[in-house]
Amino acid sequence: MTFRRLLAPALLASTLGGTGAFSVPTPDPEVVAGSSCLNPDYVEPEPIHVQLKPLADLLARGEGDYNSVNRGWAGDTPGGIKRLTGSSFAAYTVKQVVDMQRGWLHAVGRYQLIPRTMRFAVNSSSVSYSDKFTPEVQDRLMAALVLYKRPIIFAYLQGSHDDIGAALRALAREWASVEYSHGRGYYDNVGGNRASISRAEAAKVLQEIKASWQEDGALP
């Protein structure tokens, strides 16, 4: 950028001791004002997990809260991880939670991540195994699933296609609480699962996110 071209000689002059041949001219105010890094209209976009919050909140209504768990059957552990250990998930690292899943836990957290899905989400995101399993980290893992495991959902939101039916089917295949078709979830009667979020509700949220991204003109 303009600033880097102007500042590099100054840094070199300082390093060598004195300005000498490296004296830096006063920058042209018009050039500086036109520099892209000073664009007053630029707004840093929200992280993708924040932009997906309406979808995350809908899923949480059917999946659980940030401390929810099951040990192989939906609803088998009222009180979640706090009842089992006395601590919230935010007290544990992602690795510790993964280790729990290798032993005595199955689905964990707000989005009921099962072991294989949990590992996929971590490995596909910027989340580290040393990070605490906080609400923000859980939201980031949910976003990673939308982006990389079920990209047809993200492609719909971005406007790459308009097949909302395909996006809804992908959503239902990832989260058991979402209706797949005819009032039933893709995983109904498997492990005690039963869909509680209708296709109409899910469609409304996806359409609203898509419209918002198109209107703002700042697609992720």
N, C-alpha and C positions, 0 to 999 in steps of 0.2 A: 504494500500500500504506500501512499504518499509519505506517511509518517516514517515508515521503515527506511525509505530511501533517504530521508532527511536526517534521521537520527543515527544511522550507521556511521557516516563520516565523523560525527561529533564524538561518538563512542571511541572510534579509532584514535582521534586526536587526543582525547583524554588519556587513553592508555599509553600513548607514546610520550605524553608530557608536553603540553602547550598546543596552541592551535596551529601555528606555522602554516604549511601549505594545505592544511586540512580545515581551515577556517570555513564555517558553515554560513552561507548567506541567509538573511532573514527570509522565511518562506513567503511566497505571494499569498496574501489573504484570500484571493479568489480561488486559488488552487486548493488551499486548506479547506475552505468552506465547501468546496465541491467534492471533497474526499468522501468515499462511500462509508468510511468508518465513523463519520460524524452525521450520518443521515438522521435528522430529528424525527422522521416519521417511522423509523424502523422500530418494531416491537418484537422482542424475543418471544418466539412461540412457546406455549406451555409444553412441558414434557408430555409425551404421548399418553402416559398412564393417567395424567390429569385430564387430558382431552377425552379420554374414554370413561370418565367418572360416571356419566349417566348410565352407561352399559354396566359398569362395575356395580353400581348401586342396585340395579335391577337384578343382576345375578345373585347378589348377596341376599336378596329377599328370599330366594329359593335354596341357596346353598348353605349359608351360615354366616357367622361373624368371624372376626380376626383370631379368635381363640377356639373356634369349633374344631372338633376332631370326630372321626369314627374309626372303629377298629375292625371294620369289615362289613358293617351293616348300617345303613342310614339311620341316624337318630339313636344309635346305641350308647352314646356317651353324653348325656345331659350335663351341662356345666363345662364341657370341653377340657382343654389342657389345664385350666386352673383347678378343676376338681381333681385331676389326676396327679398334678405335681405341686400345686399351690402357687404356681407362677404363670404369667402370661407368656405367649410365644415371643414377645419382644425381649424376653430375658435370655433367649436361646439363639445361638447362631444357626444359620441355614444348615451347616454341616451337622450340628447336633440334632436338628429336626429330621434331616435325612437319615441319620443313624437311628432315630426313634422309629422311622418308617421301616427300617430293616428288621426291627424287632417286634414292636407291639402296637404301632399306629398304622393306619391305612391312609385315609383322606385327612388333609390338614388345612386349617385356615379358612379364610373368608370364601375362597374359591374351590375348596375341597380338592386340593391337588393330591392325586394318588402318587405313589412312589415314582413310577416311570415318567409321569407328566411333570412332576416336581423337578426331576433331574433334567428333563428336556428344557423346561423353562429357564432354569438357572444357566445351563450351558448355552442357551440362545440369547441371553441378556447380558447386561453389564453387572448383574448381581454377582457377588462373590460368595463362596461358601463360608467365608469368615464374617460376612455381614450378619447383623442381628435380623431375626425374622419379624421385623416390625410391620405395621400396617402399610407403610410406604413400599417396603420391599415386596410385600404380597401383591400390592397393586401393580408394581412393575413386572412381576412374574405373570400376572393375568394379561397385561398388555403384550408380553412376549408371546403368549399363546395365540393371541389374536393376530399378531404380525407374522409369526413364523410357523406355527403349527396349523393354524386355520387361516391362511393368507387370503382365501376367497372372501372372508369377512372384511379384512382390511382393504382389499381391492374394491369392494363395493363402497365402503365408506369414502375412499379416495376418489370415486367416480370412474374407476377403470372399467366397470361394468354396472349394469342396472338389474341384474338378476337377484332380487332380494330373496327369492325362494331358496336359491343356492346358499346365500349367506345365512339364512335362518336354519337350514338343515345342518350346516357346518357348526353353528352355534349349539344346536341341540345335541350334536354328536360329541361336543366337548363338555357341555354341562348338562347333567341329567335332569336338572330342574326345569329345563326349557322344553316346551312341547315340540315334538317332531312333526306329527301330523294326526289329524282326527282326534285331538284331545289327549293323545298319548305321547310320552317321552320316548326317546330312542332307547333308554335303559330302564324303562318301567319294569318293575318286578324283578330287577336284577339287583341283588344286594339291598333290597328294601327301598329302592329308588321309585319315585313317582313325580312326574312333571307337575309343577305348580305355576309356571309362568307361561301364559298363552303365546301363541305365534303372533297374535295381534299386538300384544304388549311389547314383545321383542321387536317386531317390525317397526312400531312407532318410535322406539328409542333409536334404532339404527337409522331410520329415515331422518330423524331430528339431528343426529350427529352429522350425517352426510350433508344435510342442508346447511348446517352451521359452518362446516368446513368450506363448502362451495361459496357461501355468502361472504365469509371472511377473506376468501382468496388466499389463504395461507395453509395449504394442505401440508400435512406432516411429510 
